[in-house]
């Protein structure tokens, strides 16, 4: 079974999340009493580098420090939001070409599906070579480098893991709150307080549902754009639009389910981060699509 680039991305994201959830509890430094070693305003890069490891010093410490510095002015929720936007902005600038290529790859999935159907059942070497040649021509047409499209996904991994650790270790998060919620408590633990008659438990329910909705729109935005482009292309050539593969749909639902399960078990601060990150991804997808549309329109105009 051949996996599409989008399915590969989903599998990779799920893998890193699984590793993060499973291993972080063991890797986060703890005091003798079992409590997590917090990163405070006076904690320096040298302190973390000498007592821990390079990953904590290079990735976790800066994120926790940003949250600590912004929290007195913006509050814990606001500081997590701003840090999320800053990190996504820097990542977007560093991987702009790869991000555009990855989104272009998603848009040409209908054309790749047509190629797949065209050569379906033809396993001779000549047919395989022709299919590969036509795929390369399609990539060249849209200026896509399939290998570089995975760069964004791999660079996201350390950021996800670092943010997960940072919200656990930030002194501002540990001692602060958001809308009355303890952001170091898991949403599941917060929801259980409803059974004791505590109204605050509903705030955790609201945060969990909000995260789920943001994740849903983040996942569906590229699919909606791809469907719209497929319909426009089919109308232009008076054909029927190519339906998305069942494999993609199954992986999307599986990914959504995994995120929601993780969302019950990680700190509420991570749920807030994930919701904001999903919103940023929707905006980024729409902006990149606008760029792609303008770029393709200019290219088509130059050919005429």
Secondary structure, 3 states (H helix, E strand, C coil): CCCCHHHHHHHHHHHHHHHHHHHHHHHCCECCCCCECCECCCCCHHHHHHHCCHHHHHHHHHHHHHHHHHHHHHHHHHHHHHHHHHHHHHHHHHCHHHHHHHHHHHHCHHHHHHHHHHCCCCCCHHHHHHHHHHHHHHHHHCCCCCCHHHHHHHHHHHHHHHHHHHHHHEHHHHHCCECCECCCCEHHHHHHHHHHCCCCHHHHHHHHHHHHHHHHHHHHHHHHHHHHHHHHHHHHCCCCCCCCCHHHHHHHHHHHHHHHHHHHHCEHHHHHHHHHHHHHHHHHHHHHHHHHHHHHHHHHHHHC
